[in-house]
């Protein structure tokens, strides 16, 4: 039969793939909603150039922190 109470190995693979695809689709939907919201705000209010640059640095800093944290956890 399969592995434990999960059913056949193929079913487990499909479950994992479905979960991962669902997570990725959720992230894409969230990004789309944020981009639409930003576009709507920019139609009403013009953001200063410094705000755009500062937000890019904040996002990059957070991404670097998470990357280092995950890299570190690989060797613990």
N, C-alpha and C positions, 0 to 999 in steps of 0.2 A: 504494500500500500504506500504509505508516505512516511513523513517524518513527524512523529508525535501526534498531536491532535490537530495539526495544521492541514492535514490532507495531503494530496500528492505534491511532489516537489514543484511541478509545473504551476500548481495553484498558488503556492507560496511566492513563486517568482512573479506571477501576475499581480498578486496582492502588493508586493513591494514596488513593482513598476507603477501600478495605479496610484499608490500613495505618493511616490516621488513626482509623478506627473501632476497630481493634484496640488502638491506643495508649490511646484514651479508655476502652475497656472494661477494659483492664488497670489504669488509674488508679482506676476505680470499684471494681473488685474489691479493690485494695489498701486503699482507704479503708474498704470494708466490713469487711475483716479487722481493720484497726486499731480500728474502732469496736466490733466484737465483743470484741476483746481488752481494750479499755478498760472495757467494760461488765462483763466477767468479773472484772477486777481490782477494780472498784468494789464488786462484791458481797462481796469478801473484805476489802478494805481501803478505808477512806474517805479520799479525798484531801483535804488541806487546801484551803480556798478560795484561799489565796495561790498554790498550785501551779497551779490552774486559770487564774487571772488571769495569772500569769507566763508560762505556756505560750502564752496568747493573744497576749501582747506579743512573744514570741520568734517565733511564726509570722508575725505582722504585720510585724515588722522584716525577716525574711527575704524575705517577699513584696514589700515595698517596695524592698529592695535589688535583687531580680531584675527588678522593673518598671523601675527607673531604669537598670539595666544594659542591658536590652533596648531601652529608649527611646534611650539614648545610642548603641547600636550601629546604630540606624536612620540616624543622621546622620553616620556615619564613612565 
